[in-house]
Amino acid sequence: MLFRSRKQPPLNLALQGGGAHGAFTWGVLDALLEDGRLDFEGISGTSAGAMNAVVLAHGLLQGGRDGARQALADFWQAVAGSAPLISAAADAENGSLPANVRMMLYWMQQLSPQQFNPLDINPLRDIVSAQIDFERLRAACPLKLFIAATHANSGRLRLFRTQELNAASVLASACLPHLHHAVEIDGEPYWDGAYAANPAVFPLFYECACADILLVLLSPSAQDAWPHTTQEIRRRSQELAFTSTFLREMHSLARARAYTGGTLLPLGRLERRLQQARFHLIAADELIGRLAAESKLTTCLPFLEMLRDQGRIHAQAWLAEHHGAVGRRSSVDIGRLF
């Protein structure tokens, strides 16, 4: 299944998670939709990336590109209004929260979600349930969706495809275990998909016809500064926990491409697919690097709009430089990057 309004180059999207930083991806998607020169076949998303993927698909189904842009705006505006106490007086430039709010978040993490939130109140559940028609999405989604969650007991990746999607599966992909109750699906507990895949690239490779994959990344793959303080160490250790599986998958793909590219023997189906795959990248490394450690939880609208605007700027720059590469060649060397 391929969303194609006209004869445009198709593209698959791999959307990384990152809490409120997912508003950067909102901006990327908004710019791609506004530009209109690319169509989409499949989207793999984790956590905030999963939210963006499902909202985008719902919007396309409801009203084409303009409908998708409006759906994304409605979703993130609702997120901005969902936690006024946490985001009150937040810095709109770097997402830092007042000292008393940071202290509250610290003590929340010393308790289990069952202790500090026994009623399992989750504003995101209300937003997702109110804004997305999952029954219609399952029946007529214009995209192939792949939403990652982590089976809490085994650590295994659970990939929810389009026909399996509902509010629970999307919420499972974004379930931070120190803040939310595990999401129960078929009697099994699920946590944030970033532990197992952030995002999963292989379904785009194996289950989509399109050979172009655009990676939209929110976690820096490398940083120059050596983490020393407790806060820096905690932040970097969480980034590594949430990106290690993705980095390993990309490294494996890069090694496999290099291996098959060096043979003079006829290539089989898998080898041809490896050689034909084309990768592209929009990353927020520099921007994310200057944000406050707690900014993934900052949902005040000015901060989210700043991230959106930066996402738009990055996407417009990528389009200006690399649009011509889509369908022809990779615009990033994953062997060097990963």
Salt bridges, closest charged atoms under 4 A:
ASP30 OD1 - ARG69 NE 2.79
ASP30 OD2 - ARG312 NH1 2.53
GLU34 OE2 - ARG69 NH2 3.65
GLU34 OE1 - ARG312 NH2 2.78
ASP35 OD2 - ARG37 NE 2.81
ASP39 OD1 - ARG65 NH2 2.37
GLU41 OE2 - LYS144 NZ 3.42
ASP120 OD2 - ARG125 NH2 2.95
GLU164 OE2 - ARG158 NH2 3.38
GLU188 OE1 - HIS151 NE2 2.82
GLU207 OE2 - ARG161 NH2 2.56
ASP212 OD1 - ARG278 NH2 2.84
ASP212 OD2 - HIS280 NE2 2.71
GLU239 OE2 - ARG235 NE 3.51
GLU239 OE1 - ARG236 NH1 2.81
ASP309 OD1 - ARG308 NH2 2.92
GLU321 OE2 - HIS322 NE2 3.76
ASP333 OD2 - ARG336 NE 3.53
